[in-house]
């Protein structure tokens, strides 16, 4: 949810800040460079905060009290530390569930990335006149509408996380993890098919908000599943899966460019929808009860 909040703020603020920079400096183009420099400066500020707050080990932190340090030492001495890297590497290489959910991560990011990268471009390219009829600067409105879809993701994250817990309590770990992703994937697939037929910009934005909600509704089960199969090695297991998901987002973003130049937006929606259907189907094979590294 935190990531979605950041995206919402970026989509809303970036075009506004660009307009302000252009006005201040009298630029016709390139005002976005000032905005990116501002965002980069925020990254430097966060680096300083990170260095101040974080430590490699909890026991080394000034805010860690003696009772907590004793607990950490006790956990370490009982053998609950990081297991041998060779055993973990072998488990990851041979785990069908890790490979499956990682490929599913690629698919779900293919279905999601349009919402946070190319949606404002689509709105300007296909609906500039409708947006210009509402505000003087349609780019600012496109950014605001894109941020609105992010709000759907924020709500979907919260409801999806709670629903994932309830599903596990009601149906057990295997099907409890499967059901949210199955539902979200196939519903998002259907909505992307509807998107190919919409010409009204306001209905389209509402549909994209619903897709954002639906995709993030299923992600609670996805992230929890990495913890289920990763156990105390979840940091490494989740890092691998998240890397795969980012790869999917990067590759599809690269593909959208040529499709956008040809104004073949329906192909974008179709690919995104099929990716979500693939993501949903993968849940039928995924089993959260099988850990990457088995005990004994």
Phi and psi in degrees as a GROMACS rama.xvg file:
@    title "Ramachandran Plot"
@    xaxis  label "Phi"
@    yaxis  label "Psi"
@TYPE xy
-60.5542  -41.1656  UNK-2
-62.1524  -38.093  UNK-3
-67.7836  -36.4349  UNK-4
-62.8698  -42.6352  UNK-5
-60.9667  -42.3016  UNK-6
-64.738  -41.3828  UNK-7
-58.6787  -46.8526  UNK-8
-64.7005  -39.7354  UNK-9
-65.0399  -45.1019  UNK-10
-64.3059  -36.3396  UNK-11
-76.237  -42.9963  UNK-12
-84.774  -32.8679  UNK-13
-57.3293  -51.0372  UNK-14
-65.7543  -33.8193  UNK-15
-65.6331  -46.2266  UNK-16
-64.6441  -34.339  UNK-17
-64.5427  -41.6899  UNK-18
-64.7327  -42.0019  UNK-19
-62.6516  -43.9728  UNK-20
-63.3366  -41.2297  UNK-21
-63.0815  -38.4637  UNK-22
-69.1279  -42.4455  UNK-23
-65.5345  -42.1813  UNK-24
-97.6459  -4.70808  UNK-25
68.3847  31.2044  UNK-26
-92.3742  144.499  UNK-27
-90.508  -31.1089  UNK-28
-138.898  165.005  UNK-29
84.6604  4.28619  UNK-30
-66.9026  -21.315  UNK-31
-63.6525  -24.4644  UNK-32
-63.7302  -37.6264  UNK-33
-64.5878  -39.4415  UNK-34
-65.7413  -43.1066  UNK-35
-65.5092  -35.385  UNK-36
-63.7431  -38.9662  UNK-37
-62.9383  -45.7316  UNK-38
-62.8333  -38.3271  UNK-39
-63.6122  -37.5574  UNK-40
-63.4056  -38.6577  UNK-41
-61.308  -34.0144  UNK-42
-64.1108  -38.7124  UNK-43
-65.4054  -41.2752  UNK-44
-61.2233  -43.0743  UNK-45
-64.382  -35.0019  UNK-46
-58.4263  -43.8789  UNK-47
-64.3076  -41.4278  UNK-48
-64.0377  -41.1318  UNK-49
-62.573  -46.0213  UNK-50
-62.0109  -33.5359  UNK-51
-73.77  -38.1819  UNK-52
-91.3116  -33.7216  UNK-53
-103.718  149.132  UNK-54
-133.47  159.431  UNK-55
-67.272  -31.9594  UNK-56
-128.966  138.153  UNK-57
-56.5156  -37.6381  UNK-58
-63.8123  -21.2952  UNK-59
-84.6098  -4.90835  UNK-60
-84.4775  140.189  UNK-61
-64.188  -24.7583  UNK-62
-84.6414  -4.15066  UNK-63
-82.867  123.541  UNK-64
-89.3126  173.566  UNK-65
-62.1786  -40.21  UNK-66
-61.6221  -39.8138  UNK-67
-68.3319  -40.2452  UNK-68
-62.468  -41.3023  UNK-69
-64.4832  -38.964  UNK-70
-64.0055  -43.1163  UNK-71
-63.8547  -43.2436  UNK-72
-62.5968  -40.7135  UNK-73
-63.9428  -41.4027  UNK-74
-62.376  -42.2239  UNK-75
-65.6034  -41.0102  UNK-76
-71.3408  -21.0213  UNK-77
-83.4916  -1.0268  UNK-78
92.74  19.5764  UNK-79
-96.0543  22.0804  UNK-80
-80.9608  -166.345  UNK-81
-69.7919  129.99  UNK-82
-75.9074  168.488  UNK-83
-54.5491  133.389  UNK-84
-62.9443  -34.0246  UNK-85
-64.4993  -42.4536  UNK-86
-65.7515  -40.4829  UNK-87
-65.6134  -44.2293  UNK-88
-60.5897  -42.905  UNK-89
-64.081  -42.056  UNK-90
-61.8025  -41.1554  UNK-91
-67.2796  -39.9827  UNK-92
-66.1794  -31.3321  UNK-93
-105.615  5.3543  UNK-94
-87.8199  109.065  UNK-95
-64.362  -30.7078  UNK-96
-72.0357  -36.3668  UNK-97
-66.2473  -44.4545  UNK-98
-64.3774  -39.6723  UNK-99
-65.2324  -49.3549  UNK-100
-69.73  -25.7201  UNK-101
-70.2097  -40.5021  UNK-102
-66.889  -37.5311  UNK-103
-61.9181  -33.9909  UNK-104
-64.3471  -38.1283  UNK-105
-59.5823  -46.6011  UNK-106
-63.5402  -45.5502  UNK-107
-67.4372  -30.9544  UNK-108
-73.498  -31.3931  UNK-109
-61.6606  -39.4266  UNK-110
-73.6606  -19.7054  UNK-111
-102.269  -30.3439  UNK-112
-66.6616  -26.6648  UNK-113
-57.2094  -36.0886  UNK-114
-64.4897  -28.2904  UNK-115
-112.724  -1.62951  UNK-116
-125.03  -52.7552  UNK-117
-103.453  -6.83278  UNK-118
-59.3175  -47.6807  UNK-119
-62.8554  -33.6472  UNK-120
-63.778  -43.3913  UNK-121
-61.1709  -44.8487  UNK-122
-61.7349  -40.8704  UNK-123
-70.593  -42.7379  UNK-124
-67.9606  -37.9253  UNK-125
-103.012  -21.3232  UNK-126
-136.266  28.8432  UNK-127
-57.1713  -43.5273  UNK-128
-63.9293  -39.7922  UNK-129
-66.6084  -39.6605  UNK-130
-69.8461  -39.6665  UNK-131
-66.5935  -23.0469  UNK-132
-72.6209  -15.9968  UNK-133
-99.681  -43.1041  UNK-134
-134.549  161.006  UNK-135
-68.89  -37.0591  UNK-136
-111.414  98.8936  UNK-137
-65.9244  -24.668  UNK-138
-63.2493  -39.6065  UNK-139
-64.5133  -43.129  UNK-140
-65.5913  -39.0695  UNK-141
-61.094  -39.6851  UNK-142
-64.4348  -41.6534  UNK-143
-64.7697  -40.3193  UNK-144
-67.6688  -36.3561  UNK-145
-65.1037  -39.4933  UNK-146
-61.7756  -34.1863  UNK-147
-61.7421  -38.2206  UNK-148
-64.8479  -32.4706  UNK-149
-63.8005  -31.8781  UNK-150
-62.0127  -36.7181  UNK-151
-61.051  -38.8187  UNK-152
-66.3817  -38.8698  UNK-153
-61.3053  -47.5483  UNK-154
-65.1302  -40.5949  UNK-155
-62.4992  -36.3438  UNK-156
-61.5345  -46.0498  UNK-157
-66.5997  -49.6363  UNK-158
-68.3972  -38.3165  UNK-159
-65.5364  -39.0683  UNK-160
-63.2517  -45.425  UNK-161
-64.9833  -39.8101  UNK-162
-65.9851  -36.6956  UNK-163
-61.042  -42.222  UNK-164
-63.4934  -42.5418  UNK-165
-66.3157  -37.6751  UNK-166
-64.7663  -41.078  UNK-167
-64.8005  -41.8168  UNK-168
-63.3941  -33.8693  UNK-169
-88.0139  -35.2295  UNK-170
-121.302  2.19167  UNK-171
88.1405  170.852  UNK-172
-67.6244  -42.81  UNK-173
-63.7101  -58.8735  UNK-174
-79.9651  -24.796  UNK-175
-63.9647  -34.8233  UNK-176
-77.948  -33.8372  UNK-177
-69.4958  -40.9084  UNK-178
-61.5918  -45.1226  UNK-179
-62.2013  -42.3028  UNK-180
-67.9529  -40.5956  UNK-181
-58.2887  -49.2759  UNK-182
-62.7929  -49.459  UNK-183
-62.7915  -42.8749  UNK-184
-63.2015  -48.0532  UNK-185
-72.9711  -34.544  UNK-186
-66.746  -42.4194  UNK-187
-63.5613  -38.2437  UNK-188
-57.4896  -47.5826  UNK-189
-62.5821  -38.8266  UNK-190
-69.9381  -33.7793  UNK-191
-65.5705  -34.0633  UNK-192
-64.7155  -39.4629  UNK-193
-63.2347  -36.6293  UNK-194
-59.1922  -30.6197  UNK-195
-67.8323  -14.6385  UNK-196
-108.17  -2.18047  UNK-197
-90.562  136.566  UNK-198
-118.15  -14.6749  UNK-199
-84.0033  122.998  UNK-200
-64.0448  -36.2425  UNK-201
-72.7198  -39.708  UNK-202
-65.8147  -36.2116  UNK-203
-64.4908  -44.5374  UNK-204
-63.7444  -40.5422  UNK-205
-61.6403  -39.8974  UNK-206
-66.8389  -40.2037  UNK-207
-65.242  -35.1326  UNK-208
-64.3081  -39.8592  UNK-209
-66.5834  -38.3639  UNK-210
-65.5287  -42.7739  UNK-211
-59.4361  -45.014  UNK-212
-58.9409  -45.7317  UNK-213
-66.9443  -45.0386  UNK-214
-61.2669  -46.2531  UNK-215
-72.4147  -22.9635  UNK-216
-60.0257  -38.3979  UNK-217
-81.5161  -16.326  UNK-218
-73.6127  -23.8518  UNK-219
-57.3773  -43.3059  UNK-220
-66.9064  -35.3091  UNK-221
-64.2541  -51.2823  UNK-222
-64.6023  -39.5597  UNK-223
-64.4386  -33.4723  UNK-224
-65.9908  -35.5235  UNK-225
-60.8327  -37.2794  UNK-226
-70.2459  -37.4646  UNK-227
-60.2612  -47.0811  UNK-228
-87.5677  -19.2965  UNK-229
-85.8187  -28.6359  UNK-230
58.2935  -135.538  UNK-231
-78.3871  -1.57445  UNK-232
-98.6128  20.984  UNK-233
-59.5363  -32.2065  UNK-234
-59.343  -46.6067  UNK-235
-72.0193  -42.0742  UNK-236
-65.0649  -45.3702  UNK-237
-68.9332  -34.591  UNK-238
-61.4606  -41.3198  UNK-239
-64.1062  -46.4199  UNK-240
-64.6547  -40.6669  UNK-241
-66.9935  -35.5628  UNK-242
-59.4318  -43.6592  UNK-243
-63.924  -41.6704  UNK-244
-61.6166  -42.1004  UNK-245
-65.8349  -32.3622  UNK-246
-62.4956  -42.2393  UNK-247
-62.5175  -43.2684  UNK-248
-63.1954  -42.2453  UNK-249
-65.1479  -44.2544  UNK-250
-66.6483  -42.1291  UNK-251
-71.4951  -34.5444  UNK-252
-60.4839  -36.8314  UNK-253
-67.1624  -34.4578  UNK-254
-75.5015  -32.2962  UNK-255
-61.9761  -33.1658  UNK-256
-52.2428  -58.2272  UNK-257
-60.7721  -36.1999  UNK-258
-65.7161  -37.9357  UNK-259
-67.3424  -39.7875  UNK-260
-60.9965  -34.3951  UNK-261
-86.3054  2.46038  UNK-262
56.4367  33.6138  UNK-263
-97.6991  60.0339  UNK-264
-68.2449  -30.0105  UNK-265
-62.1679  -31.7662  UNK-266
-66.3563  -37.3166  UNK-267
-60.5729  -47.4292  UNK-268
-65.963  -37.5734  UNK-269
-66.9043  -43.823  UNK-270
-62.8649  -44.0405  UNK-271
-62.399  -41.5374  UNK-272
-65.82  -43.8591  UNK-273
-64.0437  -35.381  UNK-274
-62.366  -41.2751  UNK-275
-66.7523  -35.3585  UNK-276
-65.8949  -39.2788  UNK-277
-63.1511  -43.878  UNK-278
-56.9742  -45.7538  UNK-279
-64.2739  -43.309  UNK-280
-64.0984  -35.3705  UNK-281
-58.9977  -29.5124  UNK-282
-63.6622  -25.4644  UNK-283
-66.7281  -20.9758  UNK-284
-103.992  -18.0802  UNK-285
-78.2301  138.61  UNK-286
-128.743  107.696  UNK-287
-72.9095  -6.82787  UNK-288
-86.759  -3.02241  UNK-289
-104.506  104.724  UNK-290
-71.4258  154.892  UNK-291
-61.9497  -45.1098  UNK-292
-114.994  115.893  UNK-293
-84.814  144.311  UNK-294
-73.5715  148.22  UNK-295
